Amino acid sequence: MSLLKEAIPRLSRVGLVIPRDSPGYLAYVQEAEAGATALNVQLRIVAIQGVEEVEAAFAAFRHERREAIVLARSAILTTHIKTIVALALKHRLPTISDLPQLVTEGGLMAYGVSWAEMFRSVGDIVDKIFRGAKASEIPIHQSTTFSLAVNLKTAKALGLTIPQSLLLRADQVIE
């Protein structure tokens, strides 16, 4: 939410699309609400069951003059990312998610754990197991490295100017 606010300083109304059956639904919604409150942003949450509900959500967000959309990671987002990005662009709504593919497919921003670090961590765990360690004795690793990606082509298409301070922190910038 804070990255959206930095990219769009006038931001005051945001939509959140999240699947109803998401395992982390309640925690995600609570975090989003806390972030919105802290940034003085009005948040509208739409819980979806399938991709067919995404178009209605985006149309409602556009009608309500939402200025951006947060897309919660889900199988729906991953599977239908091209459709979702096309809808966002059709309705001229900037999007952010923690899914890096969002940006390569035309979404505005992605911010989430570094997949490179996650894969290295998994490799280290597998190596320890192959060397005889018991899986139950290997400590759980939580990612500490995060990655920011920004799509400047999308920003330009939406009439946004991304601040240099944000671009300097980005790990990937698509021009």
N, C-alpha and C positions, 0 to 999 in steps of 0.2 A: 504494500500500500504506500509506503514512504517513497519507493522508487517511482511509482506513478505520480505522486504529488511533486516529486522533484522534476520529473519530465514535463508535467502539466501543472505549473504552479497555481493556476486558477481552479484546479480540480475541486469540486464540491459534491459531486454525485457519482457514485460508483456502483456497478452491478457485480454480483458474485454468482457464478454458475457452478453448482456443485451437485454431484449425483446423490440422490436420496439414500442410496444403499452404501455409500462410501464408509469404510470402517472408521475413518477419522473424522466423520462428519461433524460431530458436536465440537470437538477440539478445534477443527479448522474454522468453523463458524464463530466460535468464541474468540479466537485469535484475530479473525478478520474484523469482528465488531470492535474489539479493543483497539486495533490499529486505526480503524475509521474514526472512532471517538477521539483518540489522541491527536489525529490530524484534522479534526473538525470536518469530516467527510460523511455525508449521508450514504449509508450502505443499504442496498436492496438485494436480498438473497433470493435466488430462484433455484429450488431443488428440482433436478430433472431425473427422469427415469430412463430416457433414451434420447438418441440424437434427434428424433422427430420433434422433441420439445425445445430444442435449442433455437430453432428459427423463431418460434413464438416468444421465447425469452429475449432474443436480440431485438425483435420488433418492439416489444414492450419497453426495453431499455432505451431504444431510440425515441419512442413516443414520450417517455418520461424525461427525456433530455439527460440521460446518464452520459457521462463524459469519458468513461473507460470501463473495461470489464476485467475482472480477475477470474481466471479459469482454473478451478481446482483440478489437480492431476486425477485422471480417471481413465478407465478402459475406454469410455466413450470419447474422451478427448484424444487419446492416443490413436484409436482406430479411425476416427472421423476428423482428424486434424485439418485436412484440406478443406472439407466442407465448412468447418467451424471458422477457419480463417477467412474463407470466401464470404461467409455471412457477416463477419466482423467488418470486413472492408466494404461490403455492400451497404451496411448501416453506418459506415464511417466511425467505428468504435475502436479505439486503441485497446489492445489486449496485453495482459501479462500472465504468465504461468511459470511454474518451476520446470516445465518440460522444454528442453533446449530446442527440440524440433519445431516448436511454435515459431521461433524467429526465422529459421531457415525456410519455413513454409509461408512466411509473410506476416506473422504476428509482430507486434511492436517490440516486446521485451520478454526475456526469460531470466529468472533468477532462481537458482537452486543449488543443490549439492553438486560438487564436481564429480562427474561420472568417472573421470580418469582416476581420481583418488579412490572412489568406491571399488573400481575394478582392481586396482593395485592392492587394496585391502583384502578383497576376496582372494586374490592370488596368494597373498601372504598366509591367509588362513588355510587354504588348500595345501600350501607348502608345509605348514606346520603339521597338518594331519598326515600328509605323506611321510613325514619324518617321525611319526609315531605319537604325536600329541593327541589327546582325547578331545573331541569336539566340545564336550561339555566343560572342559577346563580352559578353553580359549576365551579370553575376555571379549565382550561385545565392543565393537568399535563404532563410534558415532562420528560421522563426517565433520570435519572442522574447516574444510575448504569449500567455498561457494563460488559459483561462476555467474557472471552477468553477461548477457548478450543483448544487443540492440540492433534493430533493423532500420537503417536510415532511409532506405527506399520507402518503407511503409510510413515512416514519420513524415517524409516529404509528401506522399500521396494523401496523408491525413491533414496536411497543413501544420504540422508540428515542428518546432525547432528544439532539438534535444540539447540541453545545456552541456557545455564543454566539460564541466565537472563530472557529469554522469558518464560521458564518453571516455574520459580518462580512466575511469574505474572499470570499464567494460573489458572483459576478456575476449569478446568477439564483437566486431562491428561489421554489419553487412551494408555495403554502400551501393 
